[in-house]
Amino acid sequence: MPEAGKIAVDIVRKAQRHLSLHGKHAVVVGGTSGIGHAMAVRLAQANANVQIVGRNKQAGLAIVEEMKRASTSIPEIVAKTPSSFQPPKFGFIECDASLLRNVKQASQHIKDLIPKIDYLICSQGIATVAGRTETSEGIEQKLSLHYYSRYAFPLHLRSHLQKSVDPRYISVLGSINVPYRSFKEDPDLAKNFSLLNMANATGMYNDFACDALSQRYPDISFIHIAPGGVATNWGKDFPWYLKTLLNVGKRFLRTKEDCAEYLCQTIFKPDFKAPGSYILNQYASPAKITELHTRENVDLIWKHTESVI
């Protein structure tokens, strides 16, 4: 049975090819590699102004140059822009988002740099098989990157998002819709840490957070979208035997560029406007949520999240 909402990428690409984001401002956290990189370049092709946030300065500056080239890669879009058109501004902001104090500093820098934010995309993450690893702030590293920092950014940048006529927050993170059942007594996985529990918890928490924030800030759209299987450099720090398996599997996965085309539907389509939260699969169609997704549980996890952030 075909997956819900599956549409050939060529059809999606053709439908979105000539759509322009002239005058729009996007911030892509985790934009120096993988899916974030591909989404940043795709938005640049549509003539958006794009700031990427990441840890790798060398990669970030190279992607800025790539975005400059991409912004003129579709002549029809450039030709249709107003005569007063100025080339989009692209930039890189260095930030290790595993530390929440860095998120706060980077957010302030962003607010000083650009007048508004139309699209805030968070795709930061880490692929590791290491056990529980705490940051200098005492937060588990994977949980910080895959969850806490992803919602610290929209909280710190809320005022800039609210300056847009159609603001959208997008968290890109895989979700297999399996609940983490120990969330009440152990929300930060201090006692029940495992890679599986971490994956289940962060997927569920992202669903909950988008729901919670959409209730509190109905003028902003909150979206959690799963990217599906994508051939990126994810897992580059795995042991050699796992990397070998990954490299074999990548032959059957779609490219990050194809993935970005699907994910950018959350920006190009009017379907995802505020108010509301949207939990989506890899084709930007509605995804299943867990049976634990209740108002009481959402509020409980969000209260915990606020105490950490």
Disulfide bonds with the S-S distance in Angstrom:
none
